[in-house]
Amino acid sequence: MITVKTVRELRAAVARARSEGKRIGFVPTMGNLHAGHVALVEKASQRTDFVVTSIFVNPLQFGPNEDLAKYPRTLVADQEKLVAAGCQLLFHPDVEDMYPDGMDGQTRVNVPLVSEGLCGESRPGHFEGVATVVSKLFNMVQPDLAVFGEKDFQQLAVIRKLVRDLNMPIQIIGEPTVRAEDGLALSSRNGYLDEGQRAAAPALYRTLQRLANAIREGRRDFAGLEQEGRDELAAAGFRPDYLEIRESLNLRRADVEDQHLVILAAAFMGNTRLIDNLAFSLEAQA
């Protein structure tokens, strides 16, 4: 694996691979890689011949009170994981490489509808920052395929709509959430939890599982289920941000006729904001 910092170096390396007839895969990350990221790179390696990973902590997607400054930077460890996972090229630009004219005058990409509500409401401007940097990275790499984790379910929906609406010739692959043995979704932010918080955190996924089972068994009072879920999270030591039941294909609020559902939640454990989701389908009623 080689590591490059400039767009010129990136494009030259990708052009060489493409001239050799290789299919290009891409996994954008912010670094501090864990097994969930590794699974994305491995999936890209299975589907393509030349895998590009980016590590860039994007300031455009962080709010003024969020953890940009303390977001972990672990480049050497990340490089070791990427080599083992089958990555051929790491793009690790500086902020000046990504936003050479500064961020204030940067053209922004807004993806309507799917970016509204949920994390879009709790983190104003977040998905605009995500859509903008991903659009830039897609134009820089020009991959055939890109892989994103399903843990960030709303983000994945935003990326799918972005690619569809702007007619980008890129196949988007969603990779299932990787979890610890106790069910907690792997996340870079899990490292902020102390021992007691880490022990309590799996209650987030257990709550989603219980609600999904209730729906599978026939309950359709979604507002009541959402309130029960928020109460359960509070009782487990969380400070709920949101818990909502949505139609999984377009993220609109679910109604009783929907067969494809996703329960999405965000909640604070101490000062750490965790997100998770559980998507499932119901058999059509006879």
Salt bridges, closest charged atoms under 4 A:
GLU20 OE1 - LYS22 NZ 3.23
GLU66 OE2 - ARG123 NE 2.68
ASP67 OD1 - ARG189 NH2 3.13
ASP94 OD1 - LYS5 NZ 3.27
GLU128 OE1 - ARG108 NH1 3.39
ASP144 OD2 - ARG18 NH1 3.32
ASP152 OD1 - LYS151 NZ 3.92
ASP165 OD2 - LYS161 NZ 2.88
GLU175 OE1 - LYS43 NZ 2.55
ASP182 OD2 - ARG198 NH1 2.82
ASP221 OD2 - ARG219 NH2 2.72
GLU226 OE2 - ARG253 NH2 2.93
GLU228 OE1 - ARG210 NH2 2.92
GLU228 OE2 - ARG219 NH2 2.96
GLU232 OE2 - ARG210 NE 2.31
ASP241 OD2 - ARG273 NE 3.07
GLU244 OE1 - ARG246 NH2 2.75
GLU244 OE1 - ARG253 NH1 3.47
ASP255 OD2 - ARG252 NH1 3.73
ASP258 OD1 - ARG252 NH2 2.74
ASP276 OD2 - ARG179 NH1 2.82
